[in-house]
Amino acid sequence: MQKPNRPDSSSPSESSEFDLRAPGIRIAPSLLSADFARLSEQVRLVEQAGAEMLHLDVMDGHFVPNISFGVPVIRSLRKSTSLYLDAHLMITEPKRYAEAFVKAGSDLITFHVEVTDEPRAVIDHIRGLGAAVGVSINPGTPVSAIEKIVGDVDLVLVMSVWPGFGGQAFMPEVLEKVGSLRGLLGPHQRLQIDGGIDPKTIADAVKAGADTLVAGSAIFQHQDPGAALAELRRVALSAAAEVQG
């Protein structure tokens, strides 16, 4: 996969050789739940525990009723970690701002299908920047909204809570949607789920077909984030093994 062009990132540490296309179960710690006063430390803890990617929830206060962080934080983060940076743009104009996020160091840009009438144009624009592309759907958005473009993305993200706030309860009704999408995706495409993922819900998400599992509160609000990540991975791998028989 082509590496993003980052002329503005001035990063001393290059992005890892992580391959998003390779099948496997992965836990993606969500930075939204981290202690921003200890950001480098907390990222280092999950990196040492075996995290391969970080999930970055970017909120604009318009598409979702909250504001989180943006380009400056990601640029600083890129300088301190080689983890794969998975930028989830919960914003109304992803095409307008994608370049800034790629230049800041994002490896994957995921946009919401709900914000555009021309999703293929957004996909082409992001891919032209050299980044991987993901598309996300909210709990109330049907699979049919992305059926025509699902073959053109590297990752599909199913929200298992309504976007905008961390710490919400998992919505099990989205698992049917996850199962439907699994049947539409190839082995090189990832199926991500985000919202309420913890040791009690992660197995059901994996059994439904998700392979990339975003967890925020369950990791960063634990007294030992590294141990929390390891436990989530253990439960997820056990569920995957059960599915494979």
Secondary structure, DSSP 8 states (H G I E B T S, - for coil): ------TTT--SS------TTS---EEEEBGGGS-GGGHHHHHHHHHHTT--EEEEEEEBSSSSS-B---HHHHHHHHHH--SEEEEEEESS-HHHHHHHHHHHT-SEEEEEGGG-S-HHHHHHHHHHTT-EEEEEE-TTS-GGGTTTTGGG-SEEEEESS-TT-SS----GGGHHHHHHHHTTS-TTSEEEEESS-STTTHHHHHHHT--EEEESHHHHTSSSHHHHHHHHHHHHHHHHHHHH-
